[in-house]
Amino acid sequence: MSQYQSKVDVAMSGASGSVSSNAKTINSAFSGMITSAQKASKAQKKAADDVAKAIGGEAAAALEEEAGKEETTRNKEMRR
């Protein structure tokens, strides 16, 4: 029985290294996706603010308010 336990331990430790490596790769990929989404969200907000600045007045205020709400929503979704 201990012979089988040893084989299981060896197999698990081998798989453990591979799983750990895969987990790091997956984590890195998701981190990259989140960073990319955050940059895109900021760029979208900046673009809306630039348009608002160009048009001015009440329309600008409404656009800036809505863009702020959308950015907040996007950021909440990214944190999930």
Backbone torsions as a table, in degrees:
resi	resn	phi	psi	omega
1	MET	NA	-40.9	-179.8
2	SER	-65.4	-27.4	176.8
3	GLN	-62.9	-43.0	179.5
4	TYR	-68.8	-37.7	177.5
5	GLN	-61.5	-41.2	177.9
6	SER	-62.2	-42.6	179.0
7	LYS	-63.9	-40.5	178.6
8	VAL	-64.3	-44.6	179.6
9	ASP	-60.3	-44.3	179.4
10	VAL	-63.9	-44.3	-179.3
11	ALA	-63.9	-43.0	-179.2
12	MET	-66.6	-39.6	179.3
13	SER	-67.8	-35.0	176.1
14	GLY	-66.7	-43.9	179.2
15	ALA	-68.0	-34.2	-178.8
16	SER	-59.8	-44.1	179.0
17	GLY	-62.2	-42.5	-179.9
18	SER	-67.2	-42.9	178.9
19	VAL	-64.0	-42.0	179.0
20	SER	-60.9	-44.3	178.9
21	SER	-62.4	-44.3	178.5
22	ASN	-63.8	-40.2	179.7
23	ALA	-62.7	-40.5	178.4
24	LYS	-64.2	-41.3	179.4
25	THR	-63.9	-44.6	178.9
26	ILE	-63.4	-44.8	179.1
27	ASN	-59.4	-44.0	179.7
28	SER	-62.6	-41.1	179.9
29	ALA	-63.9	-45.3	179.1
30	PHE	-66.1	-36.8	176.9
31	SER	-61.8	-41.7	177.4
32	GLY	-62.9	-40.4	178.4
33	MET	-63.7	-42.8	-179.3
34	ILE	-65.2	-44.3	178.8
35	THR	-60.0	-43.5	179.0
36	SER	-63.0	-42.5	179.2
37	ALA	-65.0	-39.4	178.3
38	GLN	-63.7	-43.2	178.3
39	LYS	-63.1	-42.4	179.2
40	ALA	-63.8	-39.5	179.1
41	SER	-63.8	-45.0	178.3
42	LYS	-63.1	-40.6	179.4
43	ALA	-65.2	-39.4	178.5
44	GLN	-64.5	-42.7	178.5
45	LYS	-63.7	-43.2	179.5
46	LYS	-62.8	-41.9	178.9
47	ALA	-61.9	-42.1	178.1
48	ALA	-64.9	-41.3	178.5
49	ASP	-64.2	-38.8	178.5
50	ASP	-64.2	-42.0	177.6
51	VAL	-65.2	-42.7	179.4
52	ALA	-60.1	-42.8	179.5
53	LYS	-62.0	-39.0	-178.3
54	ALA	-69.5	-36.1	-176.7
55	ILE	-89.0	-29.1	176.7
56	GLY	64.8	-178.8	175.1
57	GLY	68.2	-158.4	-177.9
58	GLU	-64.9	-34.9	178.8
59	ALA	-62.0	-38.8	178.8
60	ALA	-64.2	-43.7	179.6
61	ALA	-62.1	-42.6	179.3
62	ALA	-65.4	-41.0	179.8
63	LEU	-65.1	-45.1	179.2
64	GLU	-63.0	-40.3	179.3
65	GLU	-63.6	-47.4	-179.4
66	GLU	-65.8	-40.6	178.2
67	ALA	-62.6	-38.3	177.1
68	GLY	-64.1	-42.5	177.8
69	LYS	-63.0	-43.4	-179.8
70	GLU	-64.3	-40.7	178.7
71	GLU	-63.7	-42.0	178.1
72	THR	-60.6	-43.0	178.8
73	THR	-63.4	-45.0	179.2
74	ARG	-61.3	-43.5	-179.3
75	ASN	-63.9	-38.7	176.9
76	LYS	-63.0	-41.7	179.8
77	GLU	-64.8	-36.4	179.9
78	MET	-69.3	-25.7	-178.7
79	ARG	-82.1	-11.2	-178.4
80	ARG	-64.8	NA	NA
